[in-house]
Amino acid sequence: MQGADRVGGWRNHFNRCERWQSRAQSALNDLSNTEFHEALDFALAYFVWCHSLRDWLLKDGALKRDDLDAQLASYPQWSIVRDVANRSKHLKITMKSKDAEWSMSREYDPLAVVIEGRERCHLNLFFDGKKHRLSEVVGLAGEMWRKILSDEGLI
């Protein structure tokens, strides 16, 4: 009997990725009402799911390895997805990486209290010498997959 996690193959896995992206975006965009570690957990989980979609597409026979890898290499966010997912799973990255020592931190907006009357913050990802807003990277990763799958006529 096939498990519920495998029913639908890569398409079901892609749908799970979309749901994890939604959870991560909701938490990251409402940090004043979301516990920091919960938002971080949702974002890290999303990157793991997002990264694993590559394997599902290959093992399900939807795309060829060389073609998919060439497409992924054209997106700067793919190296972020890969490195964040791999270090989240393995603590230390031992395979090819662009920035195995990436970091995340919370940043407070000091003017929000004055302008809005409430505290506001967001999570940043420091990757390859650049600061990225984590919610934006999550969004770009989802857009990347939707574009690739659309270009291939899969969605």
C-alpha positions as a Python dict, from the first residue, in 0.01 Angstrom:
ca = {
    (1, 'M'): (0, 0, 0),
    (2, 'Q'): (133, 343, -97),
    (3, 'G'): (162, 594, 188),
    (4, 'A'): (-33, 918, 184),
    (5, 'D'): (293, 1111, 156),
    (6, 'R'): (365, 952, -185),
    (7, 'V'): (18, 969, -339),
    (8, 'G'): (29, 1218, -625),
    (9, 'G'): (409, 1205, -654),
    (10, 'W'): (590, 1529, -718),
    (11, 'R'): (263, 1723, -760),
    (12, 'N'): (152, 1642, -407),
    (13, 'H'): (500, 1729, -282),
    (14, 'F'): (481, 2063, -467),
    (15, 'N'): (143, 2129, -301),
    (16, 'R'): (302, 2058, 38),
    (17, 'C'): (578, 2306, -48),
    (18, 'E'): (315, 2567, -127),
    (19, 'R'): (146, 2507, 210),
    (20, 'W'): (479, 2535, 395),
    (21, 'Q'): (552, 2856, 207),
    (22, 'S'): (216, 2996, 316),
    (23, 'R'): (285, 2904, 680),
    (24, 'A'): (631, 3057, 667),
    (25, 'Q'): (511, 3377, 498),
    (26, 'S'): (226, 3419, 747),
    (27, 'A'): (460, 3381, 1043),
    (28, 'L'): (736, 3600, 896),
    (29, 'N'): (498, 3878, 795),
    (30, 'D'): (337, 3894, 1140),
    (31, 'L'): (638, 3873, 1370),
    (32, 'S'): (486, 4110, 1622),
    (33, 'N'): (223, 3839, 1688),
    (34, 'T'): (431, 3529, 1611),
    (35, 'E'): (690, 3379, 1841),
    (36, 'F'): (1038, 3423, 1689),
    (37, 'H'): (1136, 3056, 1702),
    (38, 'E'): (807, 2947, 1547),
    (39, 'A'): (861, 3181, 1252),
    (40, 'L'): (1218, 3056, 1216),
    (41, 'D'): (1101, 2693, 1233),
    (42, 'F'): (841, 2748, 960),
    (43, 'A'): (1098, 2919, 736),
    (44, 'L'): (1358, 2646, 785),
    (45, 'A'): (1098, 2375, 724),
    (46, 'Y'): (993, 2550, 405),
    (47, 'F'): (1351, 2555, 274),
    (48, 'V'): (1389, 2182, 345),
    (49, 'W'): (1064, 2105, 157),
    (50, 'C'): (1154, 2347, -122),
    (51, 'H'): (1497, 2189, -169),
    (52, 'S'): (1361, 1835, -168),
    (53, 'L'): (1121, 1914, -453),
    (54, 'R'): (1419, 1876, -689),
    (55, 'D'): (1462, 1511, -588),
    (56, 'W'): (1090, 1440, -619),
    (57, 'L'): (1081, 1582, -971),
    (58, 'L'): (1382, 1372, -1073),
    (59, 'K'): (1278, 1048, -906),
    (60, 'D'): (922, 1079, -1034),
    (61, 'G'): (1058, 1119, -1388),
    (62, 'A'): (901, 1462, -1441),
    (63, 'L'): (1228, 1631, -1543),
    (64, 'K'): (1580, 1532, -1644),
    (65, 'R'): (1864, 1605, -1400),
    (66, 'D'): (2081, 1812, -1637),
    (67, 'D'): (1788, 2023, -1756),
    (68, 'L'): (1657, 2090, -1407),
    (69, 'D'): (2000, 2165, -1262),
    (70, 'A'): (2070, 2412, -1545),
    (71, 'Q'): (1742, 2591, -1475),
    (72, 'L'): (1800, 2600, -1099),
    (73, 'A'): (2153, 2736, -1148),
    (74, 'S'): (2004, 3040, -1322),
    (75, 'Y'): (1825, 3146, -1002),
    (76, 'P'): (2037, 3311, -730),
    (77, 'Q'): (1785, 3199, -466),
    (78, 'W'): (1855, 2831, -542),
    (79, 'S'): (2196, 2842, -371),
    (80, 'I'): (2027, 2997, -67),
    (81, 'V'): (1756, 2728, -64),
    (82, 'R'): (2018, 2453, -102),
    (83, 'D'): (2255, 2580, 167),
    (84, 'V'): (1986, 2670, 422),
    (85, 'A'): (1812, 2334, 373),
    (86, 'N'): (2133, 2132, 391),
    (87, 'R'): (2269, 2301, 701),
    (88, 'S'): (1928, 2286, 868),
    (89, 'K'): (1927, 1909, 812),
    (90, 'H'): (2294, 1827, 869),
    (91, 'L'): (2445, 2099, 1097),
    (92, 'K'): (2759, 2118, 882),
    (93, 'I'): (2759, 2135, 506),
    (94, 'T'): (3011, 1893, 358),
    (95, 'M'): (2904, 1918, -6),
    (96, 'K'): (2928, 2205, -253),
    (97, 'S'): (2791, 2525, -104),
    (98, 'K'): (2802, 2894, -170),
    (99, 'D'): (2780, 3000, 197),
    (100, 'A'): (2791, 2724, 456),
    (101, 'E'): (2815, 2985, 734),
    (102, 'W'): (2498, 3181, 660),
    (103, 'S'): (2317, 3330, 958),
    (104, 'M'): (1976, 3467, 1051),
    (105, 'S'): (1882, 3737, 1296),
    (106, 'R'): (1588, 3946, 1408),
    (107, 'E'): (1594, 4317, 1330),
    (108, 'Y'): (1372, 4570, 1505),
    (109, 'D'): (1233, 4875, 1329),
    (110, 'P'): (1299, 5156, 1579),
    (111, 'L'): (1057, 5396, 1408),
    (112, 'A'): (759, 5160, 1417),
    (113, 'V'): (686, 5242, 1781),
    (114, 'V'): (689, 5614, 1703),
    (115, 'I'): (499, 5594, 1373),
    (116, 'E'): (266, 5298, 1433),
    (117, 'G'): (258, 5286, 1810),
    (118, 'R'): (371, 4923, 1815),
    (119, 'E'): (685, 4719, 1788),
    (120, 'R'): (773, 4576, 1447),
    (121, 'C'): (1055, 4344, 1348),
    (122, 'H'): (1159, 4110, 1070),
    (123, 'L'): (1405, 3827, 1015),
    (124, 'N'): (1714, 3875, 804),
    (125, 'L'): (1927, 3616, 632),
    (126, 'F'): (2295, 3696, 588),
    (127, 'F'): (2414, 3494, 291),
    (128, 'D'): (2721, 3533, 71),
    (129, 'G'): (2804, 3871, 221),
    (130, 'K'): (2457, 4015, 162),
    (131, 'K'): (2162, 4088, 388),
    (132, 'H'): (1827, 3953, 268),
    (133, 'R'): (1484, 3988, 423),
    (134, 'L'): (1389, 3626, 496),
    (135, 'S'): (1025, 3669, 391),
    (136, 'E'): (1142, 3792, 50),
    (137, 'V'): (1372, 3492, -1),
    (138, 'V'): (1086, 3256, 87),
    (139, 'G'): (870, 3433, -172),
    (140, 'L'): (1142, 3423, -439),
    (141, 'A'): (1199, 3052, -383),
    (142, 'G'): (831, 2979, -441),
    (143, 'E'): (826, 3199, -752),
    (144, 'M'): (1132, 3012, -882),
    (145, 'W'): (960, 2674, -861),
    (146, 'R'): (633, 2802, -1008),
    (147, 'K'): (823, 2955, -1304),
    (148, 'I'): (1027, 2639, -1370),
    (149, 'L'): (724, 2412, -1348),
    (150, 'S'): (517, 2647, -1563),
    (151, 'D'): (791, 2676, -1827),
    (152, 'E'): (806, 2296, -1840),
    (153, 'G'): (428, 2274, -1884),
    (154, 'L'): (389, 2090, -1554),
    (155, 'I'): (156, 2342, -1390),
}
